[in-house]
């Protein structure tokens, strides 16, 4: 997508969201919240007629499933521990089965336990993306001192029906807003269709569920992860509806890209966080430059921080780290496999995001059926792979931060000159190569970076994820 079209789309959607007539039901429309310029995210705005029909069918099927779930299991959430009051309510995510074996949270680390050691009680709400059964999940934390709540994929039957009719009513209001700002008819129809999409209803469910738990635990502070999704803004709104004194904090745990939008865009004050917590000094600087009106910015660090020194491998080997999407995997893998076939002395390690497997990739592409001996599929940890390599080929993966922290030479693959950047370390220029093809990739491999440049990359990584600091959070509480 061209930068001009992207900016126009952001501007148009913001007009709808910031309109004085917009209700929480309209704010829930996930289609209106543009996160970033990732090709995987932006493809939703360029669906064919068949794609739109498939999306509509998918929504109707999901709606039927949710209704049946609400009839047979009307619980909004599940908890195995005895429900008790807690001052702080963290809203986190369950993305894989391995998390239930760990007491530290995948996003907030050991912050809840550190708060407890300082006399502040807390609970964790988990949005279940992994489709793990409630019994399996709750069994994993049965001995934890931190109370956990697992959100159900549906509300009770009455609430589900009520939400549907409420959205139907809001669709008429939304139509009036769209008519008033006179936008393209096709785009207006897409926005209206998404007012009843599964993603929109899910945003409403999560906000309702989290608010119920906040009320149950008598929480004084809510801390959500923060990426720009509709549900985050709705959590803030509905929490303030039941308790005007509650403080809403948002945690920027992932990279903030050059063309990140929703995370930096202010809405009505009720939907904005009181404080934006950042995972490092880089994120803090970005938010300070475009600060949301009325929102403070504070750096509390990240569990992803690593103190590792410069330990890059001496081998002529490149670590390839795509994002979780199949198309992104194939983009980097095709570039590297073509180069590997012509240059047998250059080795590559293909490493997948934890959310995808080589088996899944095999089911959707033939690229793994025949590849040269100088390409190796990762079987170890990220640190193990980094120690075997001297360079890293990436696009939108934040694993590049770990790589440059250890001294690897960063090589960003930009597929075309007009492609919007999804480089997580876009603010740092020194020592980085940007390539468009195999010829430029070869030049990047031949390019040396001196000790001073390697140190500047390492220092940047140290600022990107700073050590998790409970004291910074305690000051806010």
Buried (B, 14 or more C-beta within 10 A) or exposed (E): BEEEEBEEBBEBBBBBBBBEEBBBBBBBBBBBBBBBBBBBBBEBBEEEEEEEEEBEEEBEEBBEEBBEBBEEEBBBBBBBBEEEEBBBBBBBBBBEEEBBEEEBBBBBBBBBBBBBEEEBBBBBBBBBEBEBEBEEBBEBBEEBEBBBBBBBBBBBBEBBEEBBEBBEEBBEBBBEBBEEEEBEEEBBEBBBBBBBBBBBBBBBBBBBBBBBBBBBBEBBBBBBBBBBBBBBBBBBBBBBEEBEEBBBBBBBBBBBBBBBBBBBBBBBBBBBBBBBBBBBBBBBBBBEEEBBEEBBBBBBBBBBBBEBEBEBBEEBBBBBBBBBBBEBBBBBBEBBBEBBEEBEEBBBBBBBBEEBEBEEBEEEBEBBEEBEEBBBEBEEEBEEBBBBBBBBBBBBBBBBBBBBBBBBBBBBBBEEEEBBBBBBBBBBEEBBBBBBEBEBBBEBBEEEBEEEBBBBBBEBBBBBBBEBBBEBBBEBB
